């Protein structure tokens, strides 16, 4: 999907303040613990990219909250924890 399509689909650029307001409407509040996994294109055209999304989440949960972000590589083989080195 190109930039123009994303802008049209999201009703204009998605900003930090718009994301923070939307997250608040979803019920996120200061002090919450949040685990996030997202496909950026699902949010629309985010002005500032991933930094804007992270900043908006941190604005909402505040310093008392916890933000966890999953990351992974779909093409990486599963790790075998039975071979974990013993200290």
C-alpha positions as CSV (number, residue, x, y, z in Angstrom):
1,X,0.0,0.0,0.0
2,X,1.5,3.3,-1.0
3,X,1.7,6.5,1.2
4,X,-1.4,8.2,-0.5
5,X,-3.5,5.1,0.2
6,X,-2.4,5.0,3.8
7,X,-3.2,8.7,4.3
8,X,-6.7,8.3,2.8
9,X,-7.5,5.1,4.7
10,X,-6.4,6.6,8.1
11,X,-8.2,9.9,7.6
12,X,-5.0,11.9,7.5
13,X,-1.7,11.5,9.2
14,X,-1.8,9.6,12.6
15,X,-0.1,11.8,15.1
16,X,1.3,11.2,18.6
17,X,-1.6,13.1,20.2
18,X,-4.2,11.3,18.1
19,X,-2.8,7.9,19.0
20,X,-2.6,8.8,22.7
21,X,-6.2,10.0,22.6
22,X,-7.3,6.8,20.8
23,X,-5.5,4.6,23.3
24,X,-7.1,6.4,26.2
25,X,-10.5,5.8,24.6
26,X,-9.7,2.1,24.4
27,X,-9.2,2.2,28.2
28,X,-5.4,2.6,28.7
29,X,-4.5,4.6,31.7
30,X,-1.5,5.7,33.7
31,X,0.2,2.9,35.5
32,X,-1.1,0.2,33.1
33,X,1.1,-2.7,31.9
34,X,0.8,-3.1,28.2
35,X,2.2,-5.7,25.8
36,X,2.2,-4.4,22.2
37,X,2.5,-6.2,18.8
38,X,1.4,-4.3,15.8
39,X,1.7,-4.1,12.1
40,X,2.4,-0.4,11.4
41,X,0.3,-0.3,8.2
42,X,-2.7,-1.3,10.3
43,X,-2.5,2.1,12.0
44,X,-2.5,4.1,8.8
45,X,0.1,6.7,7.9
46,X,1.9,7.4,11.2
47,X,3.8,10.7,11.2
48,X,7.2,9.9,12.7
49,X,6.8,6.1,12.3
50,X,7.5,3.7,15.1
51,X,8.9,6.4,17.4
52,X,5.6,8.2,17.4
53,X,3.7,5.0,18.4
54,X,6.1,4.2,21.2
55,X,6.0,7.8,22.5
56,X,2.2,7.8,22.4
57,X,2.1,4.6,24.4
58,X,4.5,6.0,26.9
59,X,2.5,9.2,27.2
60,X,-0.6,7.2,28.2
61,X,0.9,4.7,30.6
62,X,3.3,7.2,32.1
63,X,6.4,6.6,34.2
64,X,4.4,4.3,36.5
65,X,3.4,2.0,33.7
66,X,5.2,-0.8,31.9
67,X,5.5,-1.1,28.1
68,X,6.5,-4.4,26.6
69,X,7.0,-4.8,22.9
70,X,7.3,-8.2,21.3
71,X,9.7,-8.7,18.5
72,X,10.7,-11.7,16.6
73,X,11.9,-13.1,13.4
74,X,9.5,-15.4,11.6
75,X,12.3,-17.0,9.7
76,X,14.4,-17.8,12.7
77,X,14.4,-21.4,13.9
78,X,12.9,-22.1,17.4
79,X,15.5,-22.0,20.2
80,X,16.1,-25.2,22.0
81,X,16.3,-24.3,25.7
82,X,17.4,-27.9,26.6
83,X,20.9,-26.8,25.3
84,X,21.0,-23.7,27.4
85,X,24.5,-23.4,29.0
86,X,24.6,-23.9,32.7
87,X,26.5,-21.1,34.6
